[in-house]
Amino acid sequence: MIRVLFFAGLRDAAQTDKMDVDAMGITDVRSLVAELIRQLPQELSDALSDETAMVSIDHQYAGWDAGIVDGVEVGFLPPVSGG
Amino acid sequence: MTPTYHSYVWIGEADFDVAHEYRKACDVSPHAGAVVFFVGLVRDLYSEQLKGESVDYIELQHYPQMTESLCANIIQQAFERHPFDSARVLHRVGKIHSGEQIVMVVVASQHRENAFQASQFIMDYLKTRATFWKREVGSRGSNWLGVKDKDKVAAERWKNNDQP
């Protein structure tokens, strides 16, 4: 399983804060996104399509080209706005 | 011997006490000759995205498993550029009203220059790297804020020079 977390506007778009995705057939961030788009509302597809969200894998920033293996936690992070 | 520093990161919903944090910074930095601290407040908000209505409060979300280590990493990067004796970062999450404290950075060093520079570096990187998200909430809805261009510019300027 791959644990997926959504934050801020992406959480609203996904209508959930987290979900578990079967790792079968998922090799990288883009193939994971394709699976998420299949399962989640259209709003999430719209929000992720321009790839402006940042991605984390096991709590480290990663790129959209990064590989994904079974058991990792992937975060989809909109541009941050703390401070 | 590798130079070391004292680092403290706190993220939570409660308000923080500036005087207490100042005293703690002094306690853990007995050789410091300068303490610089910055406190960020929630401004009296008025949102264009919410069609000009005033904002009742802001709400801050974060990614707990990432935020603390990112803040510690930002402190480490600041230390490598402008060594100091100690640095503290306190950042609130949850619901925060206009006029309330939201963030505090305290840097204690032997001389003032490093304390000023390091605290500014930490704030610039906090705003553009740390996994916090802010939402304005008004009576007609809410709006997530993205990183501001001026904050990106503020963080970028550290890439080429040690001085902002």
gemmi code that builds the backbone of each chain (N, CA, C; Angstrom):
import gemmi

chains = {
    "A": [
        ("MET", (0.831, -1.206, 0.000), (0.000, 0.000, 0.000), (0.868, 1.259, 0.000)),
        ("ILE", (0.356, 2.259, -0.642), (0.990, 3.580, -0.605), (0.038, 4.507, 0.148)),
        ("ARG", (0.545, 5.161, 1.207), (-0.272, 6.098, 1.965), (-0.129, 7.483, 1.295)),
        ("VAL", (-1.254, 8.064, 0.929), (-1.235, 9.377, 0.258), (-1.889, 10.408, 1.172)),
        ("LEU", (-1.225, 11.544, 1.349), (-1.774, 12.629, 2.164), (-1.975, 13.876, 1.307)),
        ("PHE", (-3.069, 14.578, 1.570), (-3.358, 15.831, 0.865), (-3.413, 16.967, 1.870)),
        ("PHE", (-2.979, 18.143, 1.435), (-2.982, 19.300, 2.327), (-3.647, 20.513, 1.662)),
        ("ALA", (-4.185, 21.373, 2.525), (-4.735, 22.677, 2.129), (-5.732, 22.517, 0.974)),
        ("GLY", (-5.557, 23.280, -0.099), (-6.523, 23.256, -1.193), (-6.650, 21.884, -1.854)),
        ("LEU", (-5.552, 21.133, -1.846), (-5.618, 19.790, -2.448), (-6.465, 18.848, -1.595)),
        ("ARG", (-6.472, 19.083, -0.293), (-7.322, 18.289, 0.604), (-8.786, 18.591, 0.302)),
        ("ASP", (-9.080, 19.853, 0.101), (-10.460, 20.229, -0.255), (-10.864, 19.577, -1.576)),
        ("ALA", (-9.938, 19.625, -2.550), (-10.250, 19.091, -3.880), (-10.445, 17.576, -3.827)),
        ("ALA", (-9.608, 16.907, -3.030), (-9.694, 15.445, -2.940), (-10.875, 15.010, -2.065)),
        ("GLN", (-11.375, 15.938, -1.263), (-12.444, 15.660, -0.301), (-12.043, 14.581, 0.702)),
        ("THR", (-10.747, 14.498, 0.952), (-10.238, 13.599, 1.996), (-8.831, 14.053, 2.359)),
        ("ASP", (-8.406, 13.745, 3.589), (-7.039, 14.132, 3.967), (-6.035, 13.035, 3.646)),
        ("LYS", (-6.504, 11.782, 3.556), (-5.562, 10.707, 3.238), (-6.274, 9.520, 2.610)),
        ("MET", (-5.509, 8.720, 1.898), (-6.058, 7.470, 1.382), (-4.920, 6.486, 1.135)),
        ("ASP", (-5.258, 5.220, 1.117), (-4.281, 4.179, 0.816), (-4.544, 3.662, -0.591)),
        ("VAL", (-3.467, 3.557, -1.350), (-3.589, 3.136, -2.746), (-2.790, 1.850, -2.927)),
        ("ASP", (-3.374, 0.897, -3.624), (-2.671, -0.350, -3.936), (-1.438, -0.031, -4.781)),
        ("ALA", (-0.289, -0.552, -4.374), (0.967, -0.200, -5.052), (1.123, -0.881, -6.414)),
        ("MET", (0.269, -1.846, -6.704), (0.359, -2.587, -7.968), (0.314, -1.624, -9.167)),
        ("GLY", (1.338, -1.681, -10.001), (1.361, -0.875, -11.218), (1.836, 0.548, -11.013)),
        ("ILE", (2.134, 0.910, -9.778), (2.583, 2.291, -9.532), (4.102, 2.299, -9.362)),
        ("THR", (4.755, 3.065, -10.217), (6.222, 3.075, -10.207), (6.799, 4.444, -9.880)),
        ("ASP", (6.013, 5.488, -10.135), (6.524, 6.840, -9.904), (5.360, 7.775, -9.565)),
        ("VAL", (5.706, 9.054, -9.330), (4.689, 10.014, -8.892), (3.584, 10.138, -9.940)),
        ("ARG", (3.952, 10.192, -11.212), (2.932, 10.417, -12.250), (1.967, 9.240, -12.365)),
        ("SER", (2.472, 8.020, -12.211), (1.543, 6.877, -12.278), (0.645, 6.835, -11.040)),
        ("LEU", (1.157, 7.326, -9.908), (0.307, 7.438, -8.709), (-0.795, 8.472, -8.936)),
        ("VAL", (-0.408, 9.619, -9.517), (-1.396, 10.675, -9.776), (-2.479, 10.160, -10.720)),
        ("ALA", (-2.072, 9.411, -11.736), (-3.062, 8.870, -12.679), (-4.078, 8.003, -11.939)),
        ("GLU", (-3.603, 7.216, -10.974), (-4.499, 6.349, -10.191), (-5.401, 7.188, -9.280)),
        ("LEU", (-4.833, 8.243, -8.671), (-5.634, 9.110, -7.794), (-6.743, 9.788, -8.577)),
        ("ILE", (-6.404, 10.241, -9.769), (-7.380, 10.946, -10.601), (-8.527, 9.989, -10.975)),
        ("ARG", (-8.187, 8.718, -11.163), (-9.211, 7.727, -11.491), (-10.192, 7.541, -10.323)),
        ("GLN", (-9.656, 7.669, -9.093), (-10.475, 7.342, -7.917), (-11.143, 8.561, -7.261)),
        ("LEU", (-10.566, 9.736, -7.461), (-11.012, 10.908, -6.686), (-11.716, 11.943, -7.558)),
        ("PRO", (-12.327, 12.959, -6.945), (-13.135, 13.920, -7.716), (-12.346, 14.664, -8.805)),
        ("GLN", (-13.073, 15.102, -9.792), (-12.512, 15.866, -10.916), (-11.697, 17.069, -10.431)),
        ("GLU", (-12.140, 17.681, -9.316), (-11.437, 18.865, -8.789), (-9.975, 18.544, -8.493)),
        ("LEU", (-9.698, 17.311, -8.043), (-8.314, 16.951, -7.746), (-7.506, 16.854, -9.036)),
        ("SER", (-8.098, 16.291, -10.046), (-7.441, 16.204, -11.341), (-7.068, 17.599, -11.840)),
        ("ASP", (-8.021, 18.527, -11.724), (-7.765, 19.912, -12.155), (-6.624, 20.524, -11.346)),
        ("ALA", (-6.633, 20.256, -10.034), (-5.651, 20.891, -9.150), (-4.246, 20.318, -9.333)),
        ("LEU", (-4.145, 19.054, -9.755), (-2.823, 18.438, -9.899), (-2.270, 18.534, -11.315)),
        ("SER", (-3.136, 18.860, -12.287), (-2.742, 18.724, -13.688), (-1.568, 19.626, -14.081)),
        ("ASP", (-1.435, 20.795, -13.443), (-0.344, 21.692, -13.861), (0.977, 21.398, -13.126)),
        ("GLU", (0.959, 20.408, -12.238), (2.161, 19.976, -11.522), (2.831, 21.104, -10.731)),
        ("THR", (2.042, 22.080, -10.267), (2.617, 23.126, -9.407), (2.681, 22.674, -7.949)),
        ("ALA", (1.955, 21.624, -7.603), (2.042, 21.099, -6.234), (3.430, 20.500, -6.021)),
        ("MET", (3.916, 20.599, -4.777), (5.149, 19.915, -4.440), (4.790, 18.521, -3.940)),
        ("VAL", (5.753, 17.631, -4.036), (5.529, 16.243, -3.653), (6.549, 15.864, -2.587)),
        ("SER", (6.107, 15.124, -1.588), (7.069, 14.575, -0.621), (6.942, 13.060, -0.610)),
        ("ILE", (8.061, 12.409, -0.398), (8.070, 10.952, -0.233), (8.757, 10.649, 1.091)),
        ("ASP", (8.029, 9.971, 1.968), (8.528, 9.693, 3.324), (9.109, 10.953, 3.975)),
        ("HIS", (8.345, 12.036, 3.885), (8.630, 13.298, 4.592), (9.818, 14.072, 4.053)),
        ("GLN", (10.273, 13.737, 2.843), (11.331, 14.521, 2.186), (10.761, 15.057, 0.881)),
        ("TYR", (11.092, 16.322, 0.566), (10.664, 16.854, -0.725), (11.208, 15.979, -1.856)),
        ("ALA", (10.379, 15.736, -2.845), (10.790, 14.938, -4.004), (10.227, 15.599, -5.258)),
        ("GLY", (10.757, 15.230, -6.412), (10.271, 15.806, -7.666), (9.150, 14.962, -8.257)),
        ("TRP", (8.516, 15.490, -9.283), (7.445, 14.751, -9.959), (7.982, 13.553, -10.734)),
        ("ASP", (9.308, 13.508, -10.948), (9.900, 12.367, -11.650), (10.308, 11.255, -10.695)),
        ("ALA", (10.133, 11.475, -9.406), (10.644, 10.516, -8.426), (9.931, 9.164, -8.514)),
        ("GLY", (10.696, 8.113, -8.245), (10.133, 6.758, -8.208), (9.414, 6.513, -6.890)),
        ("ILE", (8.488, 5.578, -6.915), (7.704, 5.243, -5.716), (7.725, 3.731, -5.524)),
        ("VAL", (7.961, 3.312, -4.286), (7.919, 1.878, -3.980), (6.823, 1.610, -2.948)),
        ("ASP", (6.440, 0.359, -2.839), (5.396, -0.053, -1.899), (5.777, 0.364, -0.477)),
        ("GLY", (4.808, 0.888, 0.270), (5.035, 1.196, 1.685), (5.404, 2.632, 1.989)),
        ("VAL", (5.619, 3.449, 0.973), (6.014, 4.840, 1.251), (4.781, 5.705, 1.549)),
        ("GLU", (5.052, 6.871, 2.143), (4.013, 7.879, 2.369), (4.285, 9.042, 1.414)),
        ("VAL", (3.300, 9.350, 0.592), (3.464, 10.416, -0.399), (2.552, 11.579, -0.021)),
        ("GLY", (3.118, 12.780, 0.071), (2.325, 13.971, 0.360), (2.195, 14.835, -0.877)),
        ("PHE", (1.001, 15.375, -1.106), (0.801, 16.360, -2.177), (0.604, 17.712, -1.510)),
        ("LEU", (1.551, 18.620, -1.778), (1.687, 19.840, -1.002), (1.519, 21.065, -1.904)),
        ("PRO", (0.463, 21.833, -1.721), (0.336, 23.080, -2.488), (1.459, 24.041, -2.082)),
        ("PRO", (1.687, 25.103, -2.862), (2.682, 26.099, -2.461), (2.438, 26.536, -1.017)),
        ("VAL", (3.515, 26.577, -0.223), (3.356, 26.827, 1.215), (3.096, 28.309, 1.501)),
        ("SER", (2.549, 28.600, 2.679), (2.224, 29.997, 3.015), (2.274, 30.223, 4.526)),
        ("GLY", (3.357, 29.719, 5.152), (3.486, 29.927, 6.593), (4.093, 31.274, 6.929)),
        ("GLY", (4.441, 31.436, 8.190), (5.116, 32.651, 8.650), (4.174, 33.811, 8.881)),
    ],
    "B": [
        ("MET", (37.434, 21.224, 16.893), (36.111, 20.809, 17.374), (35.031, 21.467, 16.506)),
        ("THR", (34.038, 20.675, 16.117), (32.946, 21.214, 15.305), (32.117, 22.188, 16.142)),
        ("PRO", (31.891, 23.387, 15.618), (31.063, 24.323, 16.381), (29.636, 23.799, 16.518)),
        ("THR", (29.042, 24.017, 17.651), (27.678, 23.539, 17.872), (26.782, 24.699, 18.288)),
        ("TYR", (25.494, 24.463, 18.242), (24.533, 25.494, 18.610), (23.343, 24.814, 19.260)),
        ("HIS", (22.583, 25.577, 19.982), (21.366, 25.070, 20.599), (20.189, 25.415, 19.686)),
        ("SER", (19.348, 24.412, 19.419), (18.230, 24.612, 18.491), (16.931, 24.166, 19.155)),
        ("TYR", (15.881, 24.940, 18.960), (14.587, 24.587, 19.544), (13.489, 24.925, 18.543)),
        ("VAL", (12.608, 23.952, 18.287), (11.479, 24.167, 17.365), (10.204, 23.772, 18.095)),
        ("TRP", (9.240, 24.638, 18.070), (7.940, 24.336, 18.686), (6.828, 24.697, 17.690)),
        ("ILE", (5.908, 23.763, 17.494), (4.744, 24.017, 16.639), (3.506, 23.592, 17.420)),
        ("GLY", (2.562, 24.481, 17.558), (1.371, 24.127, 18.328), (0.297, 25.194, 18.231)),
        ("GLU", (-0.833, 24.925, 18.873), (-1.970, 25.844, 18.778), (-1.912, 26.965, 19.806)),
        ("ALA", (-1.263, 26.716, 20.930), (-1.261, 27.709, 22.017), (-0.461, 28.955, 21.625)),
        ("ASP", (-0.764, 30.059, 22.263), (0.035, 31.266, 22.056), (1.368, 31.079, 22.787)),
        ("PHE", (2.367, 31.877, 22.395), (3.664, 31.780, 23.057), (3.986, 33.092, 23.751)),
        ("ASP", (4.913, 33.015, 24.713), (5.253, 34.155, 25.552), (6.639, 34.673, 25.153)),
        ("VAL", (6.665, 35.856, 24.572), (7.910, 36.422, 24.044), (8.963, 36.558, 25.149)),
        ("ALA", (8.556, 37.044, 26.317), (9.511, 37.251, 27.411), (10.124, 35.919, 27.849)),
        ("HIS", (9.294, 34.877, 27.893), (9.783, 33.554, 28.276), (10.811, 33.041, 27.261)),
        ("GLU", (10.490, 33.221, 25.976), (11.405, 32.735, 24.931), (12.722, 33.500, 24.950)),
        ("TYR", (12.650, 34.789, 25.225), (13.874, 35.607, 25.346), (14.740, 35.095, 26.484)),
        ("ARG", (14.089, 34.825, 27.631), (14.852, 34.316, 28.786), (15.472, 32.952, 28.479)),
        ("LYS", (14.711, 32.083, 27.796), (15.246, 30.764, 27.448), (16.448, 30.906, 26.517)),
        ("ALA", (16.331, 31.813, 25.541), (17.447, 32.038, 24.603), (18.693, 32.477, 25.371)),
        ("CYS", (18.520, 33.354, 26.342), (19.648, 33.817, 27.162), (20.212, 32.666, 27.995)),
        ("ASP", (19.312, 31.846, 28.564), (19.749, 30.739, 29.424), (20.622, 29.741, 28.672)),
        ("VAL", (20.222, 29.425, 27.426), (20.966, 28.392, 26.688), (22.154, 28.975, 25.922)),
        ("SER", (22.321, 30.292, 25.971), (23.419, 30.951, 25.231), (24.203, 31.853, 26.180)),
        ("PRO", (24.885, 31.281, 27.155), (25.534, 32.122, 28.177), (26.644, 33.013, 27.631)),
        ("HIS", (27.169, 32.692, 26.443), (28.254, 33.507, 25.891), (27.763, 34.510, 24.846)),
        ("ALA", (26.459, 34.591, 24.628), (25.925, 35.483, 23.590), (26.022, 36.942, 24.021)),
        ("GLY", (26.296, 37.803, 23.051), (26.304, 39.232, 23.311), (25.178, 39.939, 22.588)),
        ("ALA", (24.388, 39.184, 21.821), (23.300, 39.798, 21.047), (22.159, 38.802, 20.918)),
        ("VAL", (20.959, 39.265, 21.130), (19.773, 38.438, 20.890), (18.846, 39.235, 19.976)),
        ("VAL", (18.516, 38.649, 18.822), (17.554, 39.280, 17.908), (16.319, 38.412, 17.899)),
        ("PHE", (15.151, 39.037, 18.050), (13.954, 38.238, 17.840), (12.952, 38.943, 16.949)),
        ("PHE", (12.247, 38.117, 16.189), (11.214, 38.588, 15.269), (9.904, 37.926, 15.671)),
        ("VAL", (8.832, 38.715, 15.707), (7.504, 38.164, 15.965), (6.588, 38.568, 14.812)),
        ("GLY", (5.963, 37.596, 14.192), (4.985, 37.865, 13.145), (3.588, 37.844, 13.731)),
        ("LEU", (2.766, 38.846, 13.332), (1.384, 38.949, 13.804), (0.428, 38.777, 12.635)),
        ("VAL", (-0.770, 38.365, 12.926), (-1.813, 38.341, 11.899), (-2.313, 39.774, 11.720)),
        ("ARG", (-2.159, 40.275, 10.504), (-2.605, 41.652, 10.239), (-4.125, 41.752, 10.234)),
        ("ASP", (-4.607, 42.976, 10.313), (-6.037, 43.237, 10.174), (-6.378, 42.918, 8.723)),
        ("LEU", (-7.010, 41.798, 8.506), (-7.067, 41.236, 7.157), (-8.284, 41.703, 6.367)),
        ("TYR", (-8.065, 41.831, 5.087), (-9.100, 42.249, 4.163), (-8.793, 41.550, 2.855)),
        ("SER", (-9.663, 40.682, 2.425), (-9.302, 39.781, 1.342), (-9.911, 40.167, 0.003)),
        ("GLU", (-9.048, 40.273, -1.029), (-9.559, 40.488, -2.392), (-10.231, 39.222, -2.899)),
        ("GLN", (-9.644, 38.070, -2.524), (-10.203, 36.800, -3.007), (-11.589, 36.544, -2.431)),
        ("LEU", (-11.849, 37.089, -1.245), (-13.168, 36.893, -0.649), (-14.075, 38.077, -0.990)),
        ("LYS", (-13.867, 38.659, -2.164), (-14.692, 39.733, -2.718), (-14.775, 40.940, -1.779)),
        ("GLY", (-13.619, 41.281, -1.199), (-13.547, 42.502, -0.418), (-14.087, 42.426, 0.985)),
        ("GLU", (-14.632, 41.292, 1.358), (-15.133, 41.202, 2.730), (-13.958, 41.054, 3.702)),
        ("SER", (-14.169, 41.423, 4.947), (-13.095, 41.267, 5.923), (-12.974, 39.797, 6.326)),
        ("VAL", (-11.787, 39.477, 6.832), (-11.498, 38.096, 7.198), (-11.718, 37.938, 8.699)),
        ("ASP", (-12.461, 36.923, 9.088), (-12.733, 36.711, 10.516), (-11.495, 36.176, 11.243)),
        ("TYR", (-10.828, 35.245, 10.605), (-9.629, 34.666, 11.205), (-8.856, 33.921, 10.120)),
        ("ILE", (-7.630, 33.531, 10.434), (-6.924, 32.641, 9.523), (-6.777, 31.282, 10.200)),
        ("GLU", (-6.621, 30.281, 9.364), (-6.470, 28.933, 9.878), (-5.205, 28.344, 9.267)),
        ("LEU", (-4.345, 27.801, 10.112), (-3.077, 27.248, 9.636), (-3.053, 25.740, 9.769)),
        ("GLN", (-2.707, 25.102, 8.663), (-2.571, 23.651, 8.632), (-1.090, 23.357, 8.417)),
        ("HIS", (-0.613, 22.212, 8.848), (0.765, 21.840, 8.528), (0.901, 20.335, 8.400)),
        ("TYR", (2.084, 19.900, 7.996), (2.364, 18.476, 7.807), (3.293, 18.091, 8.950)),
        ("PRO", (2.714, 17.619, 10.078), (3.513, 17.461, 11.301), (4.806, 16.680, 11.106)),
        ("GLN", (4.759, 15.595, 10.326), (5.969, 14.766, 10.194), (7.066, 15.456, 9.384)),
        ("MET", (6.727, 16.513, 8.661), (7.747, 17.225, 7.877), (8.165, 18.533, 8.515)),
        ("THR", (7.214, 19.214, 9.143), (7.461, 20.612, 9.507), (8.613, 20.778, 10.499)),
        ("GLU", (8.614, 19.933, 11.548), (9.654, 20.119, 12.567), (11.042, 19.879, 12.000)),
        ("SER", (11.187, 18.836, 11.180), (12.521, 18.565, 10.643), (12.926, 19.621, 9.621)),
        ("LEU", (11.948, 20.149, 8.861), (12.277, 21.235, 7.929), (12.744, 22.477, 8.692)),
        ("CYS", (12.061, 22.799, 9.793), (12.461, 23.966, 10.593), (13.861, 23.756, 11.166)),
        ("ALA", (14.142, 22.540, 11.657), (15.475, 22.246, 12.196), (16.523, 22.362, 11.099)),
        ("ASN", (16.165, 21.922, 9.885), (17.088, 22.007, 8.749), (17.350, 23.465, 8.347)),
        ("ILE", (16.313, 24.294, 8.413), (16.473, 25.725, 8.087), (17.409, 26.376, 9.118)),
        ("ILE", (17.243, 26.010, 10.382), (18.131, 26.535, 11.428), (19.579, 26.107, 11.142)),
        ("GLN", (19.756, 24.846, 10.751), (21.104, 24.342, 10.423), (21.721, 25.130, 9.265)),
        ("GLN", (20.923, 25.371, 8.215), (21.436, 26.142, 7.069), (21.811, 27.558, 7.485)),
        ("ALA", (20.996, 28.161, 8.347), (21.287, 29.520, 8.824), (22.597, 29.531, 9.607)),
        ("PHE", (22.787, 28.482, 10.436), (24.010, 28.389, 11.245), (25.251, 28.272, 10.367)),
        ("GLU", (25.125, 27.498, 9.265), (26.268, 27.314, 8.378), (26.672, 28.625, 7.704)),
        ("ARG", (25.716, 29.522, 7.496), (26.018, 30.820, 6.877), (26.443, 31.862, 7.900)),
        ("HIS", (25.726, 31.902, 9.017), (25.956, 32.951, 10.016), (25.947, 32.293, 11.394)),
        ("PRO", (27.068, 31.699, 11.808), (27.079, 30.919, 13.056), (26.537, 31.704, 14.253)),
        ("PHE", (25.794, 30.998, 15.095), (25.191, 31.621, 16.282), (25.271, 30.637, 17.438)),
        ("ASP", (24.886, 31.093, 18.614), (24.910, 30.225, 19.789), (23.613, 29.433, 19.932)),
        ("SER", (22.483, 30.084, 19.600), (21.212, 29.360, 19.692), (20.179, 29.981, 18.767)),
        ("ALA", (19.222, 29.153, 18.353), (18.100, 29.648, 17.546), (16.836, 28.930, 17.978)),
        ("ARG", (15.744, 29.682, 18.059), (14.435, 29.127, 18.425), (13.429, 29.527, 17.350)),
        ("VAL", (12.605, 28.565, 16.952), (11.507, 28.846, 16.019), (10.219, 28.362, 16.673)),
        ("LEU", (9.245, 29.252, 16.796), (7.922, 28.890, 17.321), (6.891, 29.285, 16.275)),
        ("HIS", (6.028, 28.362, 15.918), (5.037, 28.646, 14.872), (3.699, 28.079, 15.296)),
        ("ARG", (2.686, 28.920, 15.312), (1.364, 28.440, 15.703), (0.619, 27.837, 14.518)),
        ("VAL", (-0.278, 26.923, 14.809), (-1.185, 26.363, 13.807), (-2.610, 26.449, 14.367)),
        ("GLY", (-3.572, 26.123, 13.539), (-4.973, 26.195, 13.977), (-5.557, 27.564, 13.671)),
        ("LYS", (-6.536, 27.959, 14.464), (-7.294, 29.184, 14.208), (-6.637, 30.371, 14.915)),
        ("ILE", (-6.326, 31.431, 14.173), (-5.642, 32.591, 14.756), (-6.333, 33.869, 14.269)),
        ("HIS", (-6.639, 34.743, 15.209), (-7.375, 35.968, 14.869), (-6.432, 37.146, 14.623)),
        ("SER", (-6.973, 38.150, 13.989), (-6.242, 39.377, 13.696), (-5.611, 39.943, 14.972)),
        ("GLY", (-4.334, 40.345, 14.846), (-3.635, 40.935, 15.978), (-2.889, 39.916, 16.832)),
        ("GLU", (-3.189, 38.629, 16.639), (-2.515, 37.606, 17.449), (-1.143, 37.266, 16.876)),
        ("GLN", (-0.291, 36.722, 17.730), (1.038, 36.259, 17.322), (0.899, 34.974, 16.532)),
        ("ILE", (1.737, 34.857, 15.499), (1.696, 33.622, 14.700), (3.044, 32.924, 14.664)),
        ("VAL", (4.141, 33.687, 14.605), (5.464, 33.069, 14.470), (6.486, 33.879, 15.260)),
        ("MET", (7.499, 33.174, 15.788), (8.589, 33.859, 16.475), (9.905, 33.168, 16.147)),
        ("VAL", (10.917, 33.980, 15.863), (12.273, 33.484, 15.643), (13.190, 34.228, 16.602)),
        ("VAL", (14.004, 33.502, 17.327), (14.960, 34.111, 18.259), (16.349, 33.567, 17.947)),
        ("VAL", (17.292, 34.445, 17.704), (18.675, 34.008, 17.470), (19.586, 34.751, 18.436)),
        ("ALA", (20.431, 33.996, 19.135), (21.411, 34.585, 20.039), (22.804, 34.268, 19.510)),
        ("SER", (23.647, 35.297, 19.424), (25.003, 35.079, 18.922), (25.971, 35.992, 19.660)),
        ("GLN", (27.257, 35.805, 19.392), (28.243, 36.607, 20.112), (28.147, 38.076, 19.705)),
        ("HIS", (27.921, 38.307, 18.385), (27.813, 39.684, 17.892), (26.506, 39.860, 17.129)),
        ("ARG", (26.030, 41.081, 17.032), (24.678, 41.303, 16.509), (24.510, 40.954, 15.036)),
        ("GLU", (25.595, 41.110, 14.244), (25.447, 40.920, 12.799), (24.920, 39.519, 12.457)),
        ("ASN", (25.515, 38.496, 13.051), (25.074, 37.130, 12.759), (23.653, 36.875, 13.256)),
        ("ALA", (23.296, 37.463, 14.388), (21.937, 37.258, 14.910), (20.906, 37.884, 13.972)),
        ("PHE", (21.210, 39.096, 13.466), (20.297, 39.736, 12.500), (20.186, 38.904, 11.222)),
        ("GLN", (21.347, 38.554, 10.665), (21.354, 37.847, 9.378), (20.686, 36.478, 9.500)),
        ("ALA", (21.025, 35.734, 10.535), (20.477, 34.380, 10.680), (18.966, 34.430, 10.903)),
        ("SER", (18.486, 35.390, 11.686), (17.040, 35.434, 11.934), (16.290, 35.791, 10.654)),
        ("GLN", (16.880, 36.666, 9.844), (16.230, 37.011, 8.575), (16.230, 35.824, 7.611)),
        ("PHE", (17.352, 35.117, 7.558), (17.432, 33.920, 6.713), (16.371, 32.906, 7.145)),
        ("ILE", (16.270, 32.670, 8.453), (15.309, 31.680, 8.956), (13.885, 32.085, 8.569)),
        ("MET", (13.532, 33.351, 8.725), (12.168, 33.777, 8.365), (11.915, 33.621, 6.866)),
        ("ASP", (12.890, 34.034, 6.047), (12.707, 33.934, 4.593), (12.505, 32.480, 4.158)),
        ("TYR", (13.264, 31.574, 4.764), (13.150, 30.168, 4.384), (11.898, 29.525, 4.988)),
        ("LEU", (11.515, 29.958, 6.183), (10.268, 29.446, 6.767), (9.085, 29.722, 5.854)),
        ("LYS", (9.073, 30.916, 5.284), (7.915, 31.327, 4.479), (7.831, 30.591, 3.155)),
        ("THR", (8.975, 30.108, 2.659), (8.968, 29.503, 1.326), (9.234, 28.002, 1.327)),
        ("ARG", (9.683, 27.429, 2.464), (10.046, 26.013, 2.470), (9.233, 25.173, 3.469)),
        ("ALA", (8.906, 25.758, 4.608), (8.295, 24.945, 5.667), (6.844, 24.638, 5.310)),
        ("THR", (6.400, 23.427, 5.659), (5.094, 22.930, 5.204), (3.949, 23.433, 6.091)),
        ("PHE", (3.692, 24.754, 5.955), (2.535, 25.398, 6.587), (1.644, 25.959, 5.481)),
        ("TRP", (0.345, 25.919, 5.724), (-0.602, 26.521, 4.771), (-1.608, 27.373, 5.529)),
        ("LYS", (-1.879, 28.546, 4.968), (-2.737, 29.536, 5.616), (-4.021, 29.718, 4.819)),
        ("ARG", (-5.118, 29.796, 5.530), (-6.412, 29.987, 4.869), (-7.120, 31.159, 5.525)),
        ("GLU", (-7.605, 32.081, 4.702), (-8.422, 33.176, 5.224), (-9.861, 32.679, 5.311)),
        ("VAL", (-10.509, 32.966, 6.420), (-11.903, 32.542, 6.576), (-12.770, 33.766, 6.865)),
        ("GLY", (-13.791, 33.956, 6.042), (-14.742, 35.050, 6.242), (-16.155, 34.487, 6.257)),
        ("SER", (-17.132, 35.380, 6.391), (-18.514, 34.890, 6.513), (-19.006, 34.263, 5.212)),
        ("ARG", (-18.374, 34.647, 4.071), (-18.854, 34.129, 2.790), (-18.023, 32.973, 2.227)),
        ("GLY", (-17.009, 32.549, 2.974), (-16.216, 31.429, 2.475), (-14.773, 31.519, 2.950)),
        ("SER", (-13.923, 30.741, 2.304), (-12.527, 30.737, 2.709), (-11.623, 30.620, 1.491)),
        ("ASN", (-10.361, 30.963, 1.680), (-9.427, 31.026, 0.562), (-8.030, 30.648, 1.024)),
        ("TRP", (-7.447, 29.612, 0.410), (-6.070, 29.232, 0.736), (-5.093, 30.210, 0.090)),
        ("LEU", (-4.090, 30.596, 0.839), (-3.094, 31.528, 0.313), (-1.901, 30.749, -0.226)),
        ("GLY", (-1.329, 31.224, -1.328), (-0.103, 30.629, -1.859), (1.084, 31.453, -1.422)),
        ("VAL", (2.272, 30.961, -1.743), (3.473, 31.723, -1.410), (3.473, 33.014, -2.228)),
        ("LYS", (3.801, 34.127, -1.568), (3.785, 35.419, -2.257), (5.070, 35.590, -3.056)),
        ("ASP", (4.972, 36.309, -4.182), (6.156, 36.547, -5.012), (7.256, 37.237, -4.228)),
        ("LYS", (6.867, 38.186, -3.366), (7.903, 38.924, -2.630), (8.625, 38.014, -1.634)),
        ("ASP", (7.933, 36.977, -1.153), (8.594, 36.026, -0.259), (9.565, 35.134, -1.030)),
        ("LYS", (9.172, 34.779, -2.269), (10.076, 33.987, -3.119), (11.350, 34.773, -3.389)),
        ("VAL", (11.183, 36.050, -3.722), (12.336, 36.913, -4.012), (13.217, 37.016, -2.762)),
        ("ALA", (12.578, 37.150, -1.602), (13.331, 37.281, -0.347), (14.167, 36.032, -0.080)),
        ("ALA", (13.630, 34.866, -0.389), (14.382, 33.626, -0.159), (15.455, 33.428, -1.223)),
        ("GLU", (15.125, 33.798, -2.484), (16.058, 33.609, -3.596), (17.346, 34.390, -3.403)),
        ("ARG", (17.231, 35.576, -2.790), (18.407, 36.445, -2.710), (19.521, 35.819, -1.874)),
        ("TRP", (19.178, 34.833, -1.031), (20.205, 34.179, -0.214), (21.009, 33.174, -1.025)),
        ("LYS", (20.542, 32.826, -2.212), (21.200, 31.760, -2.986), (22.587, 32.167, -3.443)),
        ("ASN", (22.745, 33.400, -3.866), (24.016, 33.823, -4.445), (24.925, 34.528, -3.465)),
        ("ASN", (24.337, 35.181, -2.483), (25.138, 35.987, -1.564), (24.802, 35.632, -0.132)),
        ("ASP", (25.747, 35.923, 0.721), (25.473, 35.760, 2.142), (24.661, 36.923, 2.679)),
        ("GLN", (24.676, 38.028, 1.968), (23.910, 39.198, 2.401), (22.618, 39.265, 1.603)),
        ("PRO", (21.525, 39.639, 2.196), (20.288, 39.809, 1.436), (20.347, 41.073, 0.583)),
    ],
}
model = gemmi.Model(1)
for chain_id, residues in chains.items():
    chain = gemmi.Chain(chain_id)
    for i, (resn, *xyz) in enumerate(residues, 1):
        res = gemmi.Residue()
        res.name, res.seqid = resn, gemmi.SeqId(i, " ")
        for name, pos in zip(("N", "CA", "C"), xyz):
            atom = gemmi.Atom()
            atom.name, atom.element = name, gemmi.Element(name[0])
            atom.pos, atom.b_iso = gemmi.Position(*pos), 0.0
            res.add_atom(atom)
        chain.add_residue(res)
    model.add_chain(chain)
structure = gemmi.Structure()
structure.add_model(model)
structure.setup_entities()
